[in-house]
Amino acid sequence: MTTTAGPAQGDRRATYREVLAEPRFRLLFATRTVAVTADALRITTFSVLVYAATGSALLSALAFGIGFVPQLFGSLLLGSLADRLPPRALITGGYGLTCAAALLLALVRMPTVASLGVVALVALATPVFHGASSRLVAQSLQGDAYVLGRSLNNIAASGAQLFGLALGGAAVATLGPHRALAVSAVLYLGCALATLMRLPRLRWEGFDGTHGSARGGDGAVRASLRGAVMLLRARTVRRLMLAQWLPPAFVAGAEGLIVAYAGGRHFAPGWYAVLMGCLPAGMLVGDLLMGRLLRPPARERLVVPLIALMGLPLVGFAAEPGTGVSSCLLLLCGFGFAYGLGLQRPFLDALPQHGQGQAFGLLGSGSMTLQGVGPACFGAVAAGIGTSGAIALAGGAAALTAGWILTWHPPASSPPAPTPL
């Protein structure tokens, strides 16, 4: 696959306007934003549907998170397909598959276990589609333009997630859960059609330099497992993945306790929603400012301070602050998520050219899995030491990650040459 010349190279600071001028990225950005909205709508609506059918809070929570953990297994078993198959077919097929699943849940009354199985099966394939999309973005944008492209995706995802949650509540209230699921299916269908009609038919090279579809005799599962092992054995890739996995997982553990914290402190009804909205609001501001105002080397130097900024405000919850201070602490924590922008170029540079799709899929699926596990772990801790103590512990763990990164030699901004797959 030929690489589109990027608008920015080296240490030159790109602009969001330049990034959005790239037609492939613009299409992928728009469809992904709509898909994130549809995801939030589908997840919340499906959770409501399961609770209405069973009356079980446990099954409702399982319905909310059933799409997270299977992604890691999908990445390990199928991730190599992101580098072996044409991107347009994969991305279009991904949106088509999620559309079909949403329609099935909306139109067919099936046992709860079967409906959970449908969502889990789609989640298994999700890393393949996301990996292909992420690799195409990396091939289309160069230098700082790639980092700003990831920044735009983060900003849009935060906004789309909030909008999807609000849309889910309104849709369920006015249409009922089954019709609300049908709305999410329509959104997925629009993404599939846009990708099919607007994304060029492209091919890229497989792991061994031949076209991905021509890799002889090596099964997808075997190639995926081998590729995942090789990625995780490469010290630089492994470190950079862990640096992008661990702090968000710890913060997710704290985030999962916000409702209980607000209830235990007897905050006014609805304040938990304000507190939960502070994190994505801080994330949006942090990505905008870091992406727009700082040059690439400055972002990479700020990785450690920003990770510390993610964790240390949460430690303040040990003092059981009120609503105003809690909101400010969570805003600061969200701002720290901008540390990820400083790791984008080092991570891309550390990847082998013919394993990028699988690496991006593994990065995303590992992050989703750990963010699903984090609330369960710190929820168990809260049962012993209380919610404020558990939130503070999660913040301390995130801050310790910053100390771990300080021990790297060389630092994250100058990774050693990657180990080829």
N, C-alpha and C positions, 0 to 999 in steps of 0.2 A: 504494500500500500504506500503510495506517495504521501509525504508529509507536507502539510500546508505550511507555508512560511509564516512564522509568527510575527506580530508587530513589534515584539520587544525581545531583545537578546541580552545575555550577560546580566550586568547589574543595573541596567537601565530600568527605571520604574515605568511600568505600563499604566494604562488608564482603562477604566471600565468601558469607556466608549470604544476603544480599540478592540477589546476582547469581544464585545457584542457585535462588532463589525464582521467577525468570522462567521460565515453562514452555517457551517456544521455545528459549531458550538451554540449558536443562537437557537437552532432547532432543538438540540439536545437539552439546552437549558430550559426552553419553554415547555417541552413535553415532560421533563423531569419535575418541574414545578407543579404542573397540573397533576402528575402522578402522585406526588407527595400529598397533595390535597386529597386526592382520591384514597390514598392509603389511610390517612387519618380518619376520613369519613367511614371507610370500610371497617377499620379496626374497632372504632368506638361503637358503631352500629351493630357489628357482629357480637360484641360483648353484651350490649343491651339485649339483643335477640336471644342469646344463650341464657341470660339471667331471667328473662321473661318466660322462657320455656322450662327452666329447671328450678328457679328460685334459689340457686346455689351461688353464693359469693365466690367460692373457690373455682367453680367452673367458669364463672364470668371473668375472673382474673386470668384463668388459663386461656380463655378465648382472646383476651387482650394481648397476651404475650406469646401465643402459640406460633406466631410468624417470625420470632426472633431466633430462638436456639437452633432450629433445624437449618438455618442458613450456614452455620459453621460446617455441619456435615455435608451440605451441598457443595460448599467450596472445596472441601477436602476430596470429595468423590467425583465432582463434575467440573471443577474449576478450570481445567485445561481447555475445555470447549470454548472459553472466551478468547483463546488464542488460535483456535483451530477452525472456526467457522466464520463466515462473512458477517460483519457487524450488523448490517441492515436486517438480515434475517433473524439474528439473535434478538436484537432490541425490539423489532416489531413482534416477534413471537412472544417475547416476555410480556409486553403489554396485552397481547391477545390472550395469553394464558390467564393473566390476572383478571381480565375482563370476563372470560368464560367462568372462572371460579366465582366471581362476584354474582354473575347471573345465576349460576347454579344455586348459590346460597339464597338468592332472592326468590327464585321461582319454584325450587323443589323443597318440599318439606321432608327433611331427612333426620335420622337420629342425631343427637348432639355429638356423639363420638365420631360419626361419619363426617359431619360438618367440620369438626376440628381437624380430622384427617385431610380434608380437602385443602384447608389453609396451610397445614404443615407441608403437604406435597408441593404446593406452589412455592413455599419458602425454601424448599430444597433447591429449586432451580433459580431462585432470585440472584445469587451471587454470579451466576454465569451471565445474565443479562446486564447486571450492574457493572461487572468487570469489563464486558465488551464496550459499554458506553464510556466508562472511565478511561479505557485505553484509547478510544477514539478521540476523547478530549485531549489526552496527552499528546497524541499524534498531530492534532490540529492547532494547538497553541504551543508556543515556544517561550522559554525564558520566564520572565516575570508575568507574561500574559497567562501562562498556565496557572501560576499561583493565584492571580486575580480571578481566573475562571473558577477555581475551587472556592475562592472567597464568595463570588456571586452565587454559586450553588448553595453554600452554607447559609447566606443571608436569605435567599429565596426559600430554602427548605424550612427555616425557622418561621418565616411569615406564612408559608403554605400550611405548615403543621397547625399553627394557631387558627388559621382560617378554616382548615378542614375539621378541627375539633368543634368550632362554632357552627359550621355548616352541618356537621353530624347531629348536634343537638337540635338545631332548627328543623332539619329534615325528618328526624325521628318524631318530633312533636307534631309536625304538620302532615307527613306522609305515612308514618309508621315505619318500622325497621326494615321490612321487606322492600318497600319502594325506595327507601333511602339507600339500600344496597344496590338497587337497580340504577340509581343516580351515579354511584361510584363506578358501576360497570360502563355507563355511557362515557364518563370521563376517561377511563382506560381505553375504550374503543377509539375515542378521538385521538389519543396519543399514538395508538397503533396505526391509524390511518395516516396521520401526519408524518410519522416516520417512514411508512411504506412509500408515500408519494413524494416526500421532499428529500429524504436522505439518499445520496448516490449509492449505486451498487458498487461496493468496494471489496477488495480482497487484501489480506495481509499475510505476511510470511509466518509460517509455523515455527516451533521451537528450533527445528534443525535447519532452517533456511529454505525449506520447501513450503509450498502452500499448505495451510493448515488442513485442508480437506484431503491432502495427499499423503499425510503421514501414515506410512504403511504399517499395518498389522498391530499397532500399539493401541490397546483399548483406552477409552476415555478415562475409566476409573483408575487404571494402572498409571497412566500418564499424569492424572491429577494428583494422585498420592505421591508419586515420585517428585513432581514439581513442587508440591507443598513442603515436602521434606527438605528439598534443596533450598527453597526460599528461607525456611526457618533455621537451617544450618548455617546460612550466611550471616555472620555476626552483625554486620551493619544493618542488613534488612530486618533481622530479628529485633534489634534494639529499637530501630525506628518504628516498627510496628507496635512494640510494647509501649513506646512513648506516646503513641496515638491511641492505644487501647486503655491504658490504666487510669490516667486522670479522669477521663469522662466516665469510666465505670465507677470510680469512687464517688464522683459527684452525683451520678445517677442513684447510687445507694442513699446519699443524703436527700436527694430530691424525692425519693419514694417515701420519706418520712415527714414531708412538709405538712401533709394533711393531718397526720397524727400530732405533730408539734403544735399546729394552730388550734386543734381541738383541745389538747392538754393545757394550753395557755389561755383557753377561753376567749380566743379572738372573735370578733364579730363575724356573723355568718357571711360567707363569701370571701373572707380575707385570704383563705387558703389559695383561691384562684389567683388573686393578685400576687401572692408570693410565688406561686408556680410560674406566673407570667414574667417575673423579674429575670429569671435565668435566660430565656430566649431573647428578651429585650436587651440584656447586657451582651449577649452573643452577637446580636445584630449590630449594635453600636461598635463593639470591639472589632469585628471584621471590617466594617466600613472604614473606621479610622486607621487601622493598621494597614489595610489594603490601599487606601487612598493617599496616605500621608508619608509612609515610610518606604525607603528603598529596600531591596531584597536583603543586603547584608545586615541592616538594622533589625529587620524582622527576625532573622536567624539568631542574632545576638540576644534578642528578647525572649527566646523560648523558655529559658529557665525562670526568669522573673515572672513571666505570665503564668507558668504552671504554678509557681508559688502563690500568685494572686488568685488562682482557682481555689487553692486549698485553705489558705490562711483565714479568709473571711468566714469560712464554715467553722473553723475552730472557735470563733466568737460566739457560736450558738451554745457553747458550754455555760455562758453567763445567762442564758435564757432571755434574750432581748425581746422587746416588744415589737409591734408591727412595723414602725418606722425604721428602726435599726435593722430588723430582719430583712426588710425590703432592700435597704442599701447594701447589706452584706451579700445578698443573692445577686444583686446587680453587678457588684464587683467580681463575684465568682464567675458570672456569665461572661464578663468582659475578658477574663483570663483565657477563655476558649480560643481567643485569637492566636494563641501560641501555635496552633496547628498550621497557620500560614507559614511559619518559619521552618517547618519540617517538610513542606511539600516538595521543594526543589531537591533537598538532600535525599528524600525518599525516592523520587523519580530517577535521580542520577544513580542510585544504588541498585536499581532493578536491571536485570538482563533484558535486552531489547525484545526477545521473543517470549518473555514470560510476564509481560506487564498486565495483561488481562487477568490472568490467574492471581497475580499479586494484589491487584486492586480489589478483586472479589474477596480474597482472603482478608485483606485489611478491613473491608466493610462488614463482612460476616462476623469476624472476630470481635469487632467493636460492638455490633448489635447484640451478640451473645453475652458479652461481659456486662453490657448495660442492662441486659435482662436479668443477669445473675446478681448484680450489685444490690438492687433493692431487697432481694430475698436474704442475702447475707447480712446486710446491716439492719434489716428488720428483725432478724433473729438476735442480733447484738442488742438492739433497742429493748428487747424483752428483758434483758438482764440489767442494763445500765441506764435505761430511759432514752427517749427520743433525742433530747438535747445532747446527751453524751455521745450517742451513736452518730449524730450529724457531725459533731466536733471530731470524732475519731475518723470519719470518712474524709474530712478536710485535712486532717493531719497526714493520712495516708497519701492523699494527692500531693501535698507539699513535699513529702519524702521522695516522691518520684522526681521532683526537681533536683534534689540532692543527688539522686542516683545518676541523673544525666550529667551532672557536674563531674562525675568520675570518668566519663568517656574520654578516651584518648585515641584519635583526635576528636574534637568536639563535633556535634551533629552538623554544623555548618560546613564541615570539610570532611565528608565521609571517605573512607578508603575505597579503592576500586572494588566493584561488586564481584562476587563469585559467580561465574557463568553457570547457567543451568545446563 
